[in-house]
Amino acid sequence: MIRLEDLSKRYGSFVALDGLNLEVRPGETLALLGPNGAGKSTTIKALVGLLRPSRGRALVGGVDVWKDPVRAKAQFGYVPDRPYLYGKLSGLELLRFAAGIYRLPRAQAEARIEELLVQFRLERFASSLIETYSHGMRQKLSLAMSLLHAPPALILDEPMVGLDPHATRLVKDLLREYSKNGRAVLYATHQLHLAEQVADRVALVHRGRLLALGSPKELLHQHGSSDLEEFFLRLTEDASESASVLA
Ligand SMILES: Nc1ncnc2c1ncn2[C@@H]1O[C@H](COP(=O)(O)OP(=O)(O)OP(=O)(O)O)[C@@H](O)[C@H]1O
């Protein structure tokens, strides 16, 4: 469903992403893990069409994101780590605007918006300006917007940061449920317990390369680790060593 082929990104002479190959299969939720600066956001931005890769391809639902961006963008919903939402619109206005971009028929859009406002417990605030929303409310609105067109794939960068326990549970359930019925979810996170609880497979990237890939259970078994934290720290140890040299 989501496919990265030899995906690479250079910033001048610095290689941020170095030939990443990765697939998120239909029905699968995959967590992208890695230390600060590993290349997670670069991967996600190259995948959703925000950052042109220096080499390689990104495909969603078989459509090349860079060759056929309009058709590809109909295949996925995207939630950035820091969503920019225009503050002078109400939540309802923003959702209607986004539904227009996705060309949803009016009646279908209204029904879908209503459903999402209820799901994300935003009904009471639907007519309030987004500039009055808290961080968590903006995050939920951004999620609702990404789901408007019921896309086959959902791509999220740090979906849980700053959410209260209610919203955390809501998003966890969503990530778990969404990939059922043949859809796919890819999210980047630093929250290892999230990956442990809500990922069929985990991809660990480090210095722009794929270091390990498998189900949490497989990875712990292969590397003789007791939990994902120990696994993560052990495999990316040289990252913290170089960080302490810089400090
Ligand atoms: N515009 C840019 N110009 C130069 N280097 C960049 C640029 N954007 C990112 N980088 C570098 O690319 C590398 C990967 O960055 P990226 O943001 O993808 O990491 P990340 O895994 O998302 O990190 P974090 O967990 O800290 O968000 C980092 O070394 C970063 O400094």
The ligand as an SDF file (V2000), in Angstrom:
LIG
                    3D

 31 33  0  0  0  0  0  0  0  0999 V2000
   16.5290   21.7740    5.5450 N   0  0  0  0  0  0  0  0  0  0  0  0
   17.5610   21.0680    6.0020 C   0  0  0  0  0  0  0  0  0  0  0  0
   18.8210   21.4110    5.6790 N   0  0  0  0  0  0  0  0  0  0  0  0
   19.8840   20.6890    6.1240 C   0  0  0  0  0  0  0  0  0  0  0  0
   19.7830   19.5950    6.8880 N   0  0  0  0  0  0  0  0  0  0  0  0
   18.5420   19.1970    7.2320 C   0  0  0  0  0  0  0  0  0  0  0  0
   17.3710   19.9120    6.8120 C   0  0  0  0  0  0  0  0  0  0  0  0
   16.2830   19.2610    7.3120 N   0  0  0  0  0  0  0  0  0  0  0  0
   16.7680   18.2130    8.0010 C   0  0  0  0  0  0  0  0  0  0  0  0
   18.1040   18.1720    7.9680 N   0  0  0  0  0  0  0  0  0  0  0  0
   18.9720   17.1700    8.6010 C   0  0  0  0  0  0  0  0  0  0  0  0
   18.5780   15.8830    8.1540 O   0  0  0  0  0  0  0  0  0  0  0  0
   18.6800   14.9410    9.2040 C   0  0  0  0  0  0  0  0  0  0  0  0
   17.3560   14.2280    9.3610 C   0  0  0  0  0  0  0  0  0  0  0  0
   16.3890   15.1340    9.8710 O   0  0  0  0  0  0  0  0  0  0  0  0
   14.9070   14.6840   10.2230 P   0  0  0  0  0  0  0  0  0  0  0  0
   14.1590   15.9240   10.6030 O   0  0  0  0  0  0  0  0  0  0  0  0
   14.3780   13.8680    9.1170 O   0  0  0  0  0  0  0  0  0  0  0  0
   15.1380   13.7510   11.4880 O   0  0  0  0  0  0  0  0  0  0  0  0
   14.0820   13.0850   12.4710 P   0  0  0  0  0  0  0  0  0  0  0  0
   14.4180   11.6440   12.5290 O   0  0  0  0  0  0  0  0  0  0  0  0
   12.7010   13.4560   12.0770 O   0  0  0  0  0  0  0  0  0  0  0  0
   14.4950   13.7800   13.8330 O   0  0  0  0  0  0  0  0  0  0  0  0
   13.6370   14.2170   15.1240 P   0  0  0  0  0  0  0  0  0  0  0  0
   13.3310   12.9570   15.8370 O   0  0  0  0  0  0  0  0  0  0  0  0
   14.6210   15.0640   15.8830 O   0  0  0  0  0  0  0  0  0  0  0  0
   12.4400   14.9680   14.6370 O   0  0  0  0  0  0  0  0  0  0  0  0
   19.1140   15.7000   10.4400 C   0  0  0  0  0  0  0  0  0  0  0  0
   20.5080   15.5460   10.6040 O   0  0  0  0  0  0  0  0  0  0  0  0
   18.7990   17.1550   10.1130 C   0  0  0  0  0  0  0  0  0  0  0  0
   19.7140   18.0380   10.7190 O   0  0  0  0  0  0  0  0  0  0  0  0
  1  2  1  0
  2  3  1  0
  2  7  2  0
  3  4  2  0
  4  5  1  0
  5  6  2  0
  6  7  1  0
  6 10  1  0
  7  8  1  0
  8  9  2  0
  9 10  1  0
 10 11  1  0
 11 12  1  0
 11 30  1  0
 12 13  1  0
 13 14  1  0
 13 28  1  0
 14 15  1  0
 15 16  1  0
 16 17  2  0
 16 18  1  0
 16 19  1  0
 19 20  1  0
 20 21  2  0
 20 22  1  0
 20 23  1  0
 23 24  1  0
 24 25  2  0
 24 26  1  0
 24 27  1  0
 28 29  1  0
 28 30  1  0
 30 31  1  0
M  END
$$$$
